[in-house]
Amino acid sequence: MFISDAFAQAAAPAASGPAGLLNSMLLPIVMIVVLYFVMIRPQMKRQKETKAMMDSLAKGDEVVTQGGVIGKISKLGETFATVEVANGVELQVQRSAIVQVLPKGSYK
C-alpha cells in the first residue's frame, strides 16, 4: 500500500577491449608512481646522505649525538667514537648515534 514496487535497473555495459583494461590499471599505476616520489625516493636520498656523513667523520669534527650531546671527536673506531664534551670528559658512543656534524668553531 505505502511501499512501491522495486524494479531492477539494467547493468551498465562492461568495458571491453584494451582501452577498458588500460583505464582500470591506470589508477594503481599512478598511485605507485606517486608513492615512489613522495615516500621511497626521499628516504633513499636521506639514507645516502647519512652514510656519506658517517664515512666522512674524522678526528676533531664537532658533532651532535641522538641524545643532543655536543662534543668534539677525540678518537674514532670502526663502530664507536669517543666524543669529548668538556675538558677531560669523554663519552664513548656508537658511530650511528651521531646525527649531525657541526661547522668548525660551533663548539668551544
C-alpha positions in Angstrom: 0.0 0.0 0.0 2.6 2.6 1.0 5.6 0.7 -0.4 6.1 0.9 -4.1 7.4 -2.0 -6.2 11.2 -2.0 -6.8 12.4 -2.7 -10.3 15.9 -3.8 -11.1 17.9 -1.4 -13.2 19.8 -2.7 -16.2 23.6 -3.2 -15.5 26.0 -0.8 -17.2 27.8 -2.3 -20.1 31.2 -3.7 -19.1 34.2 -2.1 -20.6 35.8 -4.4 -23.0 39.0 -4.5 -25.0 42.4 -3.0 -24.3 41.0 0.5 -23.6 39.0 -0.8 -20.7 42.0 -2.7 -19.3 44.1 0.4 -19.6 41.6 2.5 -17.7 41.2 0.0 -14.9 45.0 -0.3 -14.4 45.8 3.5 -14.7 44.9 4.4 -11.1 47.0 1.8 -9.4 50.0 2.6 -11.6 49.6 6.4 -10.9 49.4 5.6 -7.1 52.6 3.5 -7.2 54.5 6.3 -9.1 53.3 9.0 -6.6 54.2 6.7 -3.7 57.7 6.3 -5.1 58.3 10.0 -5.5 56.7 11.1 -2.2 58.0 8.4 0.2 60.6 6.0 -1.2 62.9 8.3 -3.1 63.3 10.9 -0.3 64.0 8.1 2.2 66.7 6.6 0.0 68.3 10.0 -0.5 68.3 10.6 3.3 70.0 7.2 3.8 72.6 8.0 1.2 73.4 11.4 2.9 73.6 9.8 6.4 76.0 7.1 5.1 78.2 9.7 3.4 78.3 11.7 6.7 79.2 8.6 8.7 82.0 7.8 6.2 83.4 11.3 6.3 83.7 11.5 10.1 87.2 12.4 11.3 89.0 13.2 14.5 88.4 16.8 15.5 84.9 17.1 14.0 82.3 18.8 16.1 79.2 16.6 16.3 75.7 16.2 17.8 74.5 12.8 19.1 71.0 11.5 19.1 70.7 12.5 22.8 71.6 16.1 22.0 75.1 15.9 23.4 77.5 18.3 21.6 81.2 17.5 21.5 84.4 17.0 19.5 85.5 13.6 18.3 88.8 12.7 20.0 89.0 9.0 18.9 87.3 7.2 16.1 86.9 3.5 15.8 85.1 1.3 13.3 81.9 1.1 15.3 82.5 3.5 18.2 83.6 7.1 18.6 84.9 8.9 21.6 83.4 12.4 22.0 85.0 15.0 24.2 82.2 17.0 25.8 84.3 19.1 28.2 88.0 19.3 29.2 88.9 15.7 30.4 85.3 14.4 30.0 84.9 11.9 27.2 81.9 9.8 26.2 82.1 6.7 24.0 79.1 6.5 21.6 78.2 4.4 18.6 79.0 6.0 15.3 75.4 5.5 14.3 74.4 7.7 17.3 76.0 10.8 15.6 73.3 12.6 13.8 74.9 15.9 12.7 78.4 17.3 12.0 78.6 21.0 13.1 80.6 23.6 11.3 84.1 24.2 12.7 84.1 26.6 15.6 80.5 26.0 16.7 81.6 24.1 19.9 84.1 25.6 22.3 
